[in-house]
Structures are given as structure tokens and as C-alpha cells.
Amino acid sequence: MEGDQSSNEKIQAKPPFLGKGMGVGINICRLVLALTFILSGFVKAVDPLGTQYKINDYLTAWGMGQWLPDLVTLGLSVALSTVEFCLGLFLLFAIRRRFTSRAILVIMIVVTPLTLWLALADPISDCGCFGDAIVLSNWQTFWKNVVLLAAAIIVVRRPLEMFRFISKSNQWIVINYTILFILAVSAWSLYYLPQFDFRPYHIGANIPKGMEIPEGAEQPQFETTYVMEHNGQRQEMSEAEYMKVWEDSTWTCVDTKTVQTSKGYVPPIHDFSLMEMETGEDLTEEVLSDSGYTFLLVSPHLEKADDSQLDRINEIYEYSREQGYRFYGMTASGENAVAQWRDMTGAEYPFCNTDEITLKTIIRSNPGLLLLKGGTVIRKWSHNDLPNEEQLTAPLDRLPLGQMPEDSAASKIAAILLWFVLPLLLLTIADRMWKRKRKKEK
């Protein structure tokens, strides 16, 4: 029990510097922490595989990449998003105030030094705190966590200053509903695809446009150091120093070292390619400039690909041949894995070799299906939701499947408001009215 009703908690002695202002400050810190944890947990829940990939990056950086199987890291991904989202929501509603504030403080005590190590050692490009929705540098993440740690310390000192939105007797409803909701979001995203796609290959994205470098964009910068030898002595020189002595025959250039000092502008899509495995032909430009439809079956690793929908994949391939559409498999696996896939599935479509990270970024499913038209992503399907024969009865330009889907980010946000925020809001209003009624009866 939280024990909010004990006399000791009611009569907490306040130092002279504490008062109404301190109560306001505590609730501001509570709001900052709550919204940050809710956002962080939700964007992880809508992309469990992306969070799993980031966990694997951490394990690889620590030399533990082979220690945990994929099922365990996926479980850790779902658990992490659930804990973050629930703690944020509980803090927002001031549920189990002491436990929640202490749990958040413990988390911040652990992750703040971790992100300092990330900033100093730079083993991975970003921490993945907010998935692909908000990408922060490692130093930005560290300073963000310093602020959150300070807020957590303030809140944990006087958790009972946090104003409750739900009475203690009805908190169990919010707790159970929150847990069920966030687990349902993760399950939906795993079975189908993430409801919110923050990656550069989202539906509606034009891949050639995403590969463009704007005119006047910052170019990558390089610095070359020359190792020069003079009278048996070696000396490193900058390019300016080298230019002063390069005509002097007594100096000899022994070696050069070039390092990149600035990345410059990196386009959102910079590593998309289609290299046919059998012929070695680069099909990238040909596919992206095709005004017709192209199906891309994406599988980072064919050895681990789900094989429950093989018949449907072959049906889609046969449909594409009948309609004159391109159909390619994209994989990072080698020729042996492709040969095994052909033997197992009877696949006749050609395979293209593509970078593993690119394939995982394109679609969160193994395998997943992508539909392009004129280089624009029209549709994406998980292997659990592939179109069937009843849906493929005519050319794509005459079918809904061949058009851009009508559901937008606004409609998805509205669905979340309807299924999660609105019930909690109604519960809060009902709880306030019930509490006020009880006071009048007394």
C-alpha cells in the first residue's frame, strides 16, 4: 500500500524554502517526466522490432551479440516499452506515487551514466530512446537524461505533492487498462506492421527523391596528414605544411593518412540498391524510374524468414507475371540461402542483394512485401497480411491495392484518442463526480 492516509504523511514537515511554489515545481517535473516516458514507451511499442535491433546494437557494442537469442531480445523490447509507457502514465495520473517516482529515479540513475558512456565512446550512432520518431545525438541524449534525472530527484523527495486525477479506489482500472493497451499496441505492430512509420521508406515516400542531395548542401570534409621523411627523421605535416616543402627534393613523402572530419549532408535514403545476384546487374535506376508497378519481397535473412505464407507469395508472383509487373526478392543472405529458399518454395523470381540494415529499415517483417510505382512506396504488407487471390482480380490501377491508402496519421491518432485517451478522460470525470458526491453525502 502507498499509505497516503497515514498521519505522518499528512503532516510532513516542510523546510522553510518549500511551499506552494515547490508544489508547482514538483508537478511541472512530474509532467515533464510523465510525457517523456509515455512518448518513449509508445514509439517503442509501435515498433518492437526496431527496438529489438537497437538492443542488439547495444549487445554487440558490449561484445555480447551472440549471447541472447532473438526471442529473448524481442521480449526485452516489449517489456521495455511496456514499463516506460506504464510508468509515465502512472506518474501522470499520480498512481502509486511513491513506487512510481522511485522506479523512475532508479531508471534514470541507470541510464544517465550509460548515455554518458555512449557520448564518450560513441559505439552506436544514437541511443534509440524515441525510436525513429526523434533521433538525438548521443550528447543530446545525455544532457536530456541529466535534466530528467534532476526532475526525478525533485519528484521523489515529495511524491505526495503530486495531484491525483483518479481516486485511490479506482486506480486499478487505469493500471490494468494501460497495461492491456500498450501490450495490444506491441502485438498489433508485430503481427501486422507499425501503425506509425517514422522511417524514410514509409508509405507515400518517393525513394529517388529521398536519395537527392539538395543544391548547396554541406559536403563531407576530409583532412589529410602527410608523413614526410627528411635526413632519416619522420614528421607529420598538414596539407598547408606539405605544400611548402613538396618541391624540396630533400623531403620524401612516406605515407598519407586521410580522415573524415565532417559527414556533411546525408540524404534520408542513401543505401538503397538492387544488384541482381545471378547476373550482377544493377537494377536500381531501372526499377525506381519504372512508371509501372514493382513488387519487392524483402527478407534480410532468408534463413530466418517466416515460411507460413509461401503459397500466397507464389500466387502474388504469378499474378505479377500475368499483369506484366516486376517482382524481385531482396535479401542480404548469400547464394546458398537463396538456393535453399528456391528448393523449399519453388520460387522462380530473381533475387537482388541489398544491405541488411537497409532491408530492416524498409519493412519490419521477414519477409515483407513492398509495392512501388514510379519509385514511390504505394503499399507495405507483413507476411501475416499479404493480399490474396480475391483481392488480386484485375490490374492494380483498377484495384484499391494499387492506390495510396486513405488512412492517414491523423486518423490513426484519432483512433488512439478514441480507444485510450477518451476512456481515461471519461473515467477521470466520473471519478471526480463520484468523489464530489461522496463528500456531499458526508
C-alpha positions in Angstrom: 0.0 0.0 0.0 1.0 3.5 -0.7 -0.1 4.6 2.7 -1.2 8.1 1.6 -3.6 8.3 4.5 -1.1 7.9 7.4 -0.8 10.8 9.8 2.9 11.0 9.3 2.5 11.6 5.5 -0.2 14.2 6.1 1.9 16.2 8.5 5.2 16.2 6.5 7.4 19.0 7.9 8.4 21.3 5.1 11.7 23.1 5.1 11.4 26.9 5.0 12.2 27.1 1.3 9.3 24.8 0.5 5.8 26.0 -0.1 3.2 26.4 -2.8 6.0 27.2 -5.3 7.7 23.9 -4.5 4.4 22.0 -5.1 4.0 23.7 -8.5 7.6 22.8 -9.3 7.1 19.2 -8.4 4.1 18.9 -10.6 5.9 20.5 -13.5 8.8 18.0 -13.1 6.2 15.2 -12.9 4.6 16.4 -16.1 7.9 16.5 -18.0 8.9 13.0 -16.8 5.5 11.6 -17.5 5.2 12.9 -21.0 8.8 11.8 -21.8 8.3 8.3 -20.6 4.9 8.0 -22.3 6.3 9.1 -25.6 9.4 6.9 -25.3 7.4 3.9 -24.4 4.8 4.4 -27.1 7.2 4.8 -30.0 9.0 1.7 -28.9 5.7 -0.2 -28.6 4.6 0.7 -32.2 8.0 -0.6 -33.5 9.1 -3.6 -31.3 11.4 -4.9 -34.0 13.2 -1.6 -34.3 13.7 -1.6 -30.5 14.9 -5.2 -30.7 17.5 -4.1 -33.4 18.7 -1.3 -31.1 19.0 -3.8 -28.2 21.1 -6.0 -30.4 23.3 -3.0 -31.3 24.0 -2.4 -27.5 24.8 -6.1 -27.0 27.2 -6.1 -30.0 28.9 -3.0 -28.6 29.4 -4.8 -25.3 30.7 -8.0 -27.0 27.5 -9.9 -26.1 25.9 -10.0 -29.5 25.6 -13.8 -29.6 24.5 -14.4 -26.0 20.8 -13.8 -26.2 18.5 -15.4 -28.9 16.2 -13.2 -30.9 13.1 -14.3 -28.9 14.7 -13.0 -25.7 15.7 -9.7 -27.2 12.2 -9.3 -28.6 10.8 -10.0 -25.2 13.1 -7.4 -23.7 11.9 -4.9 -26.4 8.2 -5.4 -25.5 8.9 -5.3 -21.8 10.9 -2.1 -22.0 8.2 -0.2 -24.0 5.5 -1.5 -21.5 7.5 -0.4 -18.4 8.3 3.0 -19.8 4.7 3.7 -21.0 3.1 2.5 -17.8 5.4 4.4 -15.5 4.8 7.6 -17.5 1.1 7.1 -17.4 1.0 6.2 -13.7 3.1 9.3 -12.9 0.8 11.5 -15.0 -2.2 10.2 -13.0 -0.3 10.1 -9.7 -0.9 6.4 -9.3 1.2 4.6 -6.6 3.0 7.9 -6.3 5.9 6.7 -4.1 6.6 3.5 -6.0 6.3 5.1 -9.4 8.6 8.1 -8.6 11.2 5.8 -7.1 11.1 3.4 -10.1 11.6 6.3 -12.5 14.5 7.6 -10.4 16.2 4.1 -10.4 15.8 4.0 -14.2 17.3 7.5 -14.6 20.2 6.6 -12.3 21.0 3.6 -14.5 20.5 5.2 -18.0 22.3 8.5 -17.3 25.8 7.1 -16.8 25.0 4.7 -19.7 24.3 7.6 -22.1 27.5 9.4 -20.8 29.4 6.3 -21.9 27.6 6.4 -25.3 28.5 10.0 -25.7 32.2 9.4 -24.9 32.8 6.1 -26.6 30.3 6.6 -29.5 29.8 2.8 -30.1 26.4 3.4 -31.8 25.1 6.4 -33.6 22.1 7.1 -31.3 20.6 5.6 -28.2 17.2 4.8 -29.7 15.3 6.5 -26.8 12.5 7.6 -29.1 12.9 5.1 -31.9 13.0 6.6 -35.3 10.4 9.3 -34.3 13.0 11.6 -32.7 16.7 10.9 -33.4 19.0 12.6 -30.9 22.8 12.5 -30.9 24.5 10.7 -28.0 25.4 14.0 -26.3 21.9 15.4 -26.7 20.6 12.2 -25.2 23.0 12.5 -22.2 22.0 16.1 -21.4 18.3 15.2 -21.8 18.8 12.5 -19.2 20.6 14.9 -16.9 17.5 17.1 -16.9 15.2 14.1 -16.4 17.4 12.8 -13.6 17.2 16.2 -11.8 13.4 16.2 -12.3 13.2 12.6 -10.9 15.2 13.6 -7.8 12.8 16.6 -7.2 9.7 14.4 -7.6 10.9 11.5 -5.4 11.7 13.8 -2.5 8.0 14.8 -2.1 5.8 12.4 -4.2 2.7 13.2 -2.2 2.7 16.8 -3.6 1.6 15.3 -6.9 -2.1 16.0 -7.5 -4.2 12.9 -8.2 -6.6 12.7 -11.1 -8.0 9.3 -10.1 -9.0 8.4 -6.6 -7.1 5.5 -5.0 -10.1 3.1 -5.1 -10.3 3.4 -8.9 -6.6 3.3 -9.8 -6.7 -0.4 -10.5 -8.8 0.3 -13.6 -6.2 2.7 -15.1 -3.4 0.3 -14.2 -5.0 -2.7 -15.9 -6.3 -0.8 -18.9 -2.9 0.8 -19.5 -1.0 -2.5 -19.4 -3.5 -4.1 -21.8 -3.5 -1.2 -24.2 0.3 -1.0 -24.6 0.7 -4.8 -24.9 -2.1 -4.7 -27.6 -0.2 -2.0 -29.5 3.0 -4.1 -29.5 1.2 -7.3 -30.5 -0.6 -5.5 -33.4 2.7 -4.0 -34.6 4.4 -7.3 -34.5 1.7 -9.2 -36.3 1.0 -6.6 -38.9 3.3 -3.5 -39.3 3.9 -0.4 -37.1 0.9 1.9 -37.2 3.2 4.9 -37.3 6.2 4.6 -39.7 8.9 7.2 -39.0 11.4 5.6 -41.4 12.4 7.0 -44.8 10.6 4.2 -46.6 7.1 4.9 -45.3 4.1 4.7 -47.5 4.0 7.7 -49.8 7.8 8.2 -49.8 9.5 8.7 -53.1 12.8 6.8 -53.0 14.6 8.7 -55.7 13.6 12.0 -54.1 14.8 10.7 -50.7 18.2 10.0 -52.3 18.7 13.5 -53.6 21.3 15.9 -52.2 20.0 19.5 -52.2 22.0 22.1 -54.1 24.3 23.9 -51.7 24.1 21.2 -49.1 27.1 20.8 -46.8 29.7 18.4 -48.3 31.7 15.9 -46.3 35.0 17.3 -45.1 38.3 15.3 -45.1 41.7 16.1 -43.6 44.9 14.6 -44.9 48.1 14.2 -42.9 51.4 13.6 -44.7 54.2 11.6 -43.2 57.4 13.2 -44.5 61.0 12.0 -44.1 64.0 14.3 -44.0 67.6 13.2 -43.2 66.3 10.0 -41.7 63.7 11.8 -39.5 60.0 11.4 -40.0 57.5 14.2 -39.4 53.7 14.5 -39.8 52.6 17.6 -41.7 49.3 19.2 -42.6 48.4 19.9 -46.2 49.5 23.5 -45.9 52.9 22.5 -44.4 53.2 19.8 -47.1 52.7 22.4 -49.9 55.7 24.4 -48.5 58.2 21.5 -48.8 56.8 19.3 -51.6 59.2 20.8 -54.2 62.2 20.3 -51.8 63.9 17.1 -53.0 65.4 16.5 -49.5 61.9 15.7 -48.3 60.2 12.4 -49.1 56.6 11.5 -48.7 56.4 8.2 -46.9 52.7 7.9 -46.2 49.4 9.8 -46.1 46.5 9.5 -43.7 43.0 10.8 -44.6 40.3 11.0 -42.0 36.7 12.4 -42.4 36.2 15.4 -40.1 32.6 16.2 -41.1 29.9 14.0 -42.5 28.2 16.8 -44.3 24.6 16.3 -45.5 23.4 12.7 -45.6 20.1 12.1 -47.5 17.4 10.2 -45.7 17.8 7.3 -48.2 21.5 6.7 -49.1 21.9 3.0 -49.3 19.1 1.6 -51.4 20.3 -0.6 -54.3 19.1 -3.6 -56.3 22.0 -5.8 -57.5 20.7 -9.0 -59.2 22.6 -11.9 -57.7 22.8 -14.1 -60.7 23.9 -11.6 -63.3 25.5 -8.9 -61.1 23.4 -6.3 -63.0 22.5 -3.1 -61.1 18.7 -2.7 -61.4 18.3 0.3 -59.1 17.8 3.0 -61.6 15.7 0.8 -63.9 13.3 -0.1 -61.1 13.0 3.3 -59.5 12.3 5.0 -62.8 9.7 2.5 -63.9 6.2 4.1 -64.2 4.6 0.8 -63.7 4.2 -1.4 -60.6 7.0 -3.4 -58.9 6.7 -5.9 -56.1 9.7 -6.3 -53.8 9.8 -9.3 -51.4 12.0 -8.1 -48.6 13.9 -10.6 -46.4 17.0 -9.5 -44.5 17.8 -13.2 -43.8 16.1 -15.9 -45.7 17.3 -18.5 -43.2 15.1 -16.8 -40.6 12.2 -15.9 -42.8 8.7 -17.0 -41.9 7.5 -19.7 -44.3 3.9 -19.9 -43.4 2.7 -17.9 -46.4 4.7 -19.4 -49.2 1.7 -20.3 -51.4 0.4 -16.8 -51.2 3.8 -15.3 -52.1 3.9 -17.6 -55.2 0.4 -16.5 -56.1 1.3 -12.9 -56.0 4.4 -13.6 -58.1 2.2 -15.4 -60.7 -0.2 -12.5 -60.6 2.6 -10.1 -61.3 3.8 -12.1 -64.3 0.3 -12.2 -65.7 -0.1 -8.4 -65.4 3.5 -7.7 -66.6 4.7 -6.3 -63.3 8.2 -6.6 -62.0 8.8 -8.9 -59.0 12.2 -9.2 -57.1 13.3 -10.7 -53.9 15.7 -8.5 -51.8 18.0 -10.2 -49.3 21.3 -9.9 -47.5 21.6 -13.7 -47.5 24.2 -15.5 -49.7 23.7 -17.7 -52.7 23.3 -20.9 -50.6 20.4 -19.5 -48.6 18.7 -18.3 -51.8 19.1 -21.8 -53.3 17.6 -23.4 -50.2 14.7 -20.9 -50.4 14.1 -21.8 -54.0 14.2 -25.5 -53.2 11.7 -25.1 -50.3 9.3 -22.7 -52.0 9.7 -23.3 -55.7 10.4 -19.6 -56.2 11.1 -18.5 -59.7 11.6 -14.8 -59.1 15.1 -13.3 -59.3 16.8 -12.2 -56.1 18.8 -8.9 -55.5 21.5 -8.5 -52.9 21.0 -5.5 -50.6 22.4 -4.3 -47.4 20.9 -6.0 -44.3 20.4 -2.7 -42.3 18.6 -1.2 -45.3 16.3 -4.2 -45.6 15.4 -4.0 -41.9 14.7 -0.3 -42.3 12.5 -0.8 -45.4 9.9 -3.0 -43.6 9.6 -4.6 -40.1 8.7 -8.1 -41.3 10.7 -11.1 -42.5 9.6 -11.5 -45.2 7.6 -8.4 -46.0 6.2 -7.2 -49.3 6.6 -3.7 -50.8 4.7 -2.2 -53.8 6.4 0.5 -55.8 5.1 2.7 -58.6 7.4 5.3 -60.2 9.8 4.9 -57.3 7.1 5.7 -54.7 6.1 3.3 -51.9 2.4 2.6 -52.5 1.8 -0.3 -50.1 3.6 -2.4 -47.5 2.4 -5.8 -46.2 3.6 -8.0 -43.4 3.9 -11.7 -44.2 0.8 -12.1 -42.0 -1.3 -9.8 -44.1 -0.4 -10.5 -47.7 -3.1 -9.8 -50.4 -5.0 -12.9 -51.5 -6.5 -14.1 -54.8 -9.8 -12.4 -54.0 -8.1 -9.1 -53.8 -6.0 -9.5 -57.0 -8.7 -9.9 -59.6 -7.7 -7.1 -62.0 -4.7 -4.8 -62.9 -3.6 -2.8 -59.9 -4.5 0.5 -61.4 -8.2 -0.7 -61.2 -7.9 -2.1 -57.7 -7.8 -0.3 -54.3 -4.5 -2.2 -53.6 -2.8 -0.2 -56.4 -3.8 3.1 -54.9 -2.3 5.1 -52.0 -4.2 4.0 -48.8 -6.6 6.6 -47.4 -5.8 6.1 -43.7 -3.6 9.0 -42.6 -1.6 9.8 -39.5 -4.5 12.0 -38.3 -6.9 9.1 -38.5 -4.5 6.8 -36.6 -4.1 9.5 -33.9 -7.9 9.8 -33.7 -8.2 6.1 -33.2 -5.7 6.2 -30.2 -7.7 9.1 -28.7 -10.9 7.1 -29.1 -9.7 3.8 -27.7 -7.3 5.0 -25.0 -7.4 8.7 -24.1 -11.2 9.1 -24.2 -12.0 6.2 -21.9 -9.4 7.5 -19.4 -10.8 11.0 -19.7 -14.4 9.7 -19.1 -13.2 7.7 -16.1 -11.5 10.7 -14.6 -14.6 12.8 -15.0 -16.8 10.0 -13.5 -14.3 9.6 -10.6 -14.3 13.3 -9.8 -18.1 13.4 -9.8 -18.3 10.3 -7.6 -15.8 11.7 -5.2 -17.7 15.0 -5.0 -21.0 13.2 -4.4 -19.5 11.2 -1.5 -18.3 14.4 0.1 -21.8 15.9 -0.1 -23.3 12.8 1.4 -20.9 13.0 4.4 
